[in-house]
Amino acid sequence: MSPTSPPRVAISGVKKVFTVNGAPFTAIEKIDLDIQPNEFVAVVGTSGCGKSTLLNMVGGLEEPSLGQITIDGRPVTGPGRDRGFVFQSYSLFEWMTVAGNIRFALEKSKLSPAEKTEAVAELIQAVGLRGFENAWPHQLSGGMKQRVAIARALVYRPSILLMDEPFGALDAQTRGLMQELLLKIWEDHKVTVIFITHDVDEAIFLADRVVVLASRPGLVKSVHAVDLPRPRSPDLLTDPAFMAIKRKVLADIREESLKVMAQDLSSPKLAKD
């Protein structure tokens, strides 16, 4: 089962302002970013730079205060089945089996019962959970739960996969295995991916491009092309070309971290304290 053709995502002049304690707070000042069909883009930056806010706006969970986000030229006006979300928390239904959790995403689908069963079986196979169809969430490891979440996000054939720190709670070994699994799914299913992470190694290993967001307010500080061969293996993490990209990305993040620290130290509240 394949999704529809992967789309182009265009983020044009997007600004997001929240109201905090009755005052406006600009989370994102202005972001312009084009994401090509079937491209894998990772977004990194300091905490509070607007990574998740940006992802939520692409997903239609938040509305831009200014600017526009389009998918193949169509404005994003709310959530849609062309976009699948995977979060750090698994959000599985404890009273449903593995197959039941995945099938739940097809509840409003026009597929026949037989087609739904086939779709669920295909995704269970794709994420390596064959034999665990009837297992309950409490019987699964963290990595297995996240595989269920990925399968549930893909089962209704989205053309865009939005991932917010999906492997952040996993141990290092499981995280590495999940990264390799995600790359295989991305190559097989041909989706456009926007991936939020704090892990620079993870961002470079997975992505075609790594976008570094500046902080307070959020905007694009730099974009780093990852011109490394695919398919990728863990050996890539020690490759000199990989390390060269990593140094540039870390330098940009460090610069932002120092800027935020300076802002905090000079804030009136801190000075008064």
N, C-alpha and C positions, 0 to 999 in steps of 0.2 A: 504494500500500500504506500503510495507516494502522496505528498501534499500537492496543492496547486503550485504553479511556478513561483519560485521565491521572488519577492518584490523588492523594489528600491524604496528606502525610507529616507525622506528629506526633512530635516529639522532646520527651519528657517527663522532666524531672528527671535528665537524663543526666550521669553522672560517669565519668571514665576515669582510672584510676591505673595507672601502669607501675612496674616494679621497675628501678631504675637503680643499679648497683653495690651491690646488696643492700638498697637503701633504697627506700621508696615515693616515687614522684614523681607528683603530681596534675597531669595535662595539662589536664583539663577538670574544673571544679568542679561546675557545674550549668548545664545549658542546657535551656531550654524554648522551643520554636519550632514553630509550625504553618505548613506550606507548602501552599497551596491547589492544587487540580487545575489544571494548565497554567500555574502560576505560574513565573516566572523569578526565582530568588533568587540574588544574588551575595553571597559572604561574603569580607570583607576583614579585615585586622588585621596587627599586627606579626609578624615571623618568630617561630615557636615558640608562637603563641597557640592552637594546636589545630585550625586550619582543616582540614588534611588528615586528622587523626585523626577529626574529626567526619564528614567525607565517607566515610571508610573504615567507620565504624560504620553509617552509612545504607546503605552498599553491602554490609554483612555481612562485611567483611574483618576487622573488629575487633568485640569484644563490649563493651558498656558494663559498667563495674564496678557501677554503680547506675543505676536508671532504665530507660526503655524507649523504643524507636523502633518505631512502627507505620506500616504502609502500608495505608490504607483500613481501619484497625482491626486488621490482622493483624500480630503482632509479627515483627520482623526477627530471624531466627535464623541467617542465613548468606547467602551470595550467591544471587542468583536472576536468572532471565532477564527479570524485569520491570525490571531495572536495567542500564543500559549505562554503561560507564566510558570516559572519554577522558582520558589523562594528557598531561603535557608531552612525555614521550618517546613517539615514534610506535610503537615496539615492533612493527614490521612484519617479516614473514618475508622475508629477502632472496632466498630461493630460490623465492618465489611471486610471480606477477604481481599487478597491482592487483586484477583480478577474483578471483584465487586467494586473496589476503589477505582480501578481503571475504567470499568464499564460505566460508572456514574457520570463520567464526562460526556457520555453519549446519550444521556437520558432524554434530551430534547432533539436528538438526531432523527432524521427521516429514514435512517438505515433500517432494514428489516432485522429481526432478532438474530437471524443466522449471520447477517453481515456484521452485526455488532460483535457477535461471538468470534468471528473470524478476525476482525480488527483487533480485539483484545488479545487474542492468541498471538497475532503477529508481533504486537508490541512487547508482550511478555517474552517472546523469543528474542526480540531485538535487544532488550536490556538484560538478558541473561538470567531470567527468573523462571525458566521452564522447570516445572516440578514443584513450584511454590504457589501455584494458582490459588490453592485453597488455604494458604497460610494466613494467619491473622497478623496485623501490624505488630502486636507485642511480641511475636515470635521472630521478628526480623531484626537484623543489625541496622545501624544507621545508614550504611551504604546501600543496603537492600531497600530500605524505606525511600531513599532518594531516587533509586531506580524506578520504584513504583510512581513517584511524583513525576519523573521525566516521562514515563510511559503514558501517564494520565494526560500530561500536557500535549503529547504528540498524537494521541489516539484519534482526535477529531480532525486531524490533518491540517494544522495551522501552517502558514507559510513563514511566520516569524516566531522565533523562540526568544522570550525575554527572561533572563536569568539573573536573580539578585542574590549574590553570595551563596549559590546553591551548595557548595561544598565546604562552607566555612566551619561547620560544626564537626567535620569528619577528621579522623586521625590522618597523619601524613601518608601512610601506606594506602589506606582506602581512598584518600583524596586523589592520589596518583592514578589509581585504577579507574576511578570515576572520570577523570580527565580524559584518559584514553578511550573509555567507553563513549563519552560525549563526542569526541572527534569522529569516532566510527559512525555514530548515529547521524551526525551532521553531514558526513560524506555520503551516507546511504540515502538519507531522506531529503537532502537538498533544501535546507531552510536557511533563512537569514537570521543570524544570531546577534543579540546585544547582551553582553555578559558583564555584570558588575562584580568586581572583586577588589580586595585589599592586597592580594598576593601578586606581586609583580612577576614572579616566575610563572605562575599559573596563567596570567594574562598573556605573556609572550609565547608560552608553549602552545596555547590554544588559538590565538588570534591571527588574523591577517593584518590588523592594525590595532595599536594600543593608543587610546585617547586619554590624555592626562587632563583632568579638570583642575582649574585654579579655584581658590576658595574665597568665600565671603566678599562678594557674591561669586557664585559658580559661573565659570565660562571656560572655553577650551583654551588651555595653556599651550598644548603641543599635541601633535599626532605623529606616532612612530610606525612606519611600515615595518612589518615583520617578513622580510624576504628570505624565509627559511624553507627548505624543501618539505613537502608532504609526501606520504604520511610521516608523522612525527613519532619519535620514540623517546623514552626518558634520557637516552644518551645525549640528546640535544641540549640538555640543561647545562652541560659543561663545555659545549662548543664555543670557541672564541667569538663567533659571530653573534651567538645568543648573549654572551656576556657583554659584548659591546652595546647591544640594544638595552640590556638591563642597566648598565651604568648610566645611560642617557635618561632612561625613565626614572630611575632612583634620584638622579640629580634634580630633575624637575619637581618630583614630589618633596624632596628635602627642602628645596627653595620655598615651596608653598608652606611647608610645616614651619619653617623659620618665620615666614611672614605672619602666619596665624599666631605664633607664639609672641611675636612683637606686638601684634594688635591686642592680645590679651593682657600683656604686661603694661601697656599704655592706656588701658581702658579706665575711665573715671572711677568705676566701681572698685576695681582692684587697687587703684591708687589710694582711694579713701580707706579701704580696709587696711 
